[in-house]
Amino acid sequence: MYDMGIVSKGAQCNVDGCDQDGARSLNTTKVENAGLRVNSKGKKTILCKEHYKEWKKESKDDRDLERARFSKF
C-alpha cells in the first residue's frame, strides 16, 4: 500500500497558531466556512486531529443539509 498524500508526508496543521501534525486534508473554503482561521492559500487545508474534530462539530448542520440534498426519496 502506497500513501502518497500530503498528510502521510508529515504536513503540519494549517490552523493559525497550531503546530501539530496533520491528520486530514479538506477543502479550504469549507474549513473557513466552519469558522476556523487557516493560513493556507491553496485549495486544500491540513487539519490535526483536534481541529478536524472541531471542524466536524461546527459543520455538522451544513453536512447534514448537503447529504439531504442528494438523498433519494
Buried (B, 14 or more C-beta within 10 A) or exposed (E): EEEEEEBEEEBEBBBEEBEBEBBBBBEBEBBEEBEBEBEBEEEBBBBBEEBBEBBEEBBEEEEEEEEEEEEEE
